[in-house]
Amino acid sequence: MEHLVRVQNERDRRTLAWLRGYVGDAAIEAAAQRYAGPAKPYLSTVCRLLGVTAPQFDRPRPRVASATAEQSLATIRQILAARRGRRPPKSEALQRP
């Protein structure tokens, strides 16, 4: 199938494998032949021609705490705590003249 569509990376390979299982080789071939562009179509174009949306194969990135991020969060918390201390309770705020 790679001779019919552009496959540029591992994500494209996974998408093509999924697409082959989902719609079959014949449908992919027919969509690639319907494409009127000057070169092989991208997989996203083939999916659009077939009316399907490929799943996202991106791996979730692990969350890594950093000293800078922790310091920034601590500063934000201090600012918010200080603002809460200065504001009047909601009932007083509604009774403005």
C-alpha positions as CSV (number, residue, x, y, z in Angstrom):
1,M,0.0,0.0,0.0
2,E,2.9,2.4,0.6
3,H,3.3,2.6,-3.2
4,L,-0.1,4.3,-3.4
5,V,0.0,6.8,-0.5
6,R,2.6,8.9,1.3
7,V,4.0,7.2,4.4
8,Q,6.5,9.5,6.1
9,N,6.9,8.2,9.6
10,E,5.9,5.6,12.1
11,R,2.6,7.3,12.9
12,D,1.7,7.1,9.2
13,R,2.5,3.4,9.2
14,R,0.2,2.8,12.1
15,T,-2.5,4.9,10.5
16,L,-2.2,2.9,7.3
17,A,-2.3,-0.4,9.1
18,W,-5.5,0.8,10.9
19,L,-7.0,2.0,7.7
20,R,-6.3,-1.3,5.9
21,G,-8.1,-3.1,8.7
22,Y,-11.0,-0.7,8.9
23,V,-11.9,-0.2,5.2
24,G,-9.7,-2.7,3.3
25,D,-7.1,-2.4,0.6
26,A,-9.5,-2.1,-2.3
27,A,-11.1,1.0,-0.8
28,I,-7.7,2.6,-0.1
29,E,-6.6,1.8,-3.7
30,A,-9.8,3.3,-5.1
31,A,-9.5,6.5,-3.0
32,A,-5.8,6.9,-4.1
33,Q,-6.8,6.5,-7.7
34,R,-9.6,9.2,-7.3
35,Y,-7.1,11.6,-6.0
36,A,-6.3,14.2,-8.7
37,G,-3.1,15.7,-7.3
38,P,0.3,15.6,-9.0
39,A,1.9,13.1,-6.5
40,K,0.8,10.3,-4.1
41,P,-1.9,11.5,-1.6
42,Y,-1.2,11.9,2.1
43,L,-3.0,9.5,4.4
44,S,-5.1,12.4,5.7
45,T,-6.4,13.0,2.1
46,V,-7.2,9.3,1.7
47,C,-9.1,9.3,5.0
48,R,-11.0,12.4,3.9
49,L,-11.9,10.8,0.5
50,L,-13.1,7.7,2.4
51,G,-15.1,9.7,5.0
52,V,-13.2,8.3,8.0
53,T,-11.3,9.9,10.8
54,A,-8.1,8.1,11.8
55,P,-7.5,7.6,15.5
56,Q,-4.8,9.5,17.3
57,F,-1.8,7.3,17.9
58,D,0.2,9.9,19.8
59,R,1.5,8.5,23.1
60,P,0.6,10.6,26.1
61,R,3.6,12.4,27.4
62,P,4.7,11.6,30.9
63,R,4.3,14.4,33.4
64,V,7.6,15.4,34.8
65,A,7.8,17.9,37.7
66,S,10.5,20.5,37.4
67,A,11.8,22.9,40.0
68,T,10.9,25.8,37.9
69,A,7.3,24.6,37.4
70,E,6.9,23.9,41.2
71,Q,8.2,27.4,42.0
72,S,5.8,29.0,39.5
73,L,2.9,27.1,41.0
74,A,3.9,28.1,44.5
75,T,4.0,31.8,43.4
76,I,0.6,31.6,41.8
77,R,-0.9,30.0,44.9
78,Q,0.5,32.8,47.0
79,I,-0.9,35.4,44.7
80,L,-4.3,33.8,44.7
81,A,-4.3,33.3,48.5
82,A,-3.4,37.0,49.0
83,R,-6.2,38.1,46.7
84,R,-8.8,36.0,48.5
85,G,-7.7,37.6,51.8
86,R,-8.3,41.1,50.4
87,R,-11.7,40.6,48.8
88,P,-14.8,41.0,50.8
89,P,-17.2,38.0,51.2
90,K,-19.7,37.6,48.4
91,S,-22.6,38.9,50.4
92,E,-20.8,42.2,51.0
93,A,-19.9,42.5,47.4
94,L,-23.5,42.3,46.4
95,Q,-24.6,45.2,48.7
96,R,-22.6,47.9,47.0
97,P,-24.4,51.3,47.0
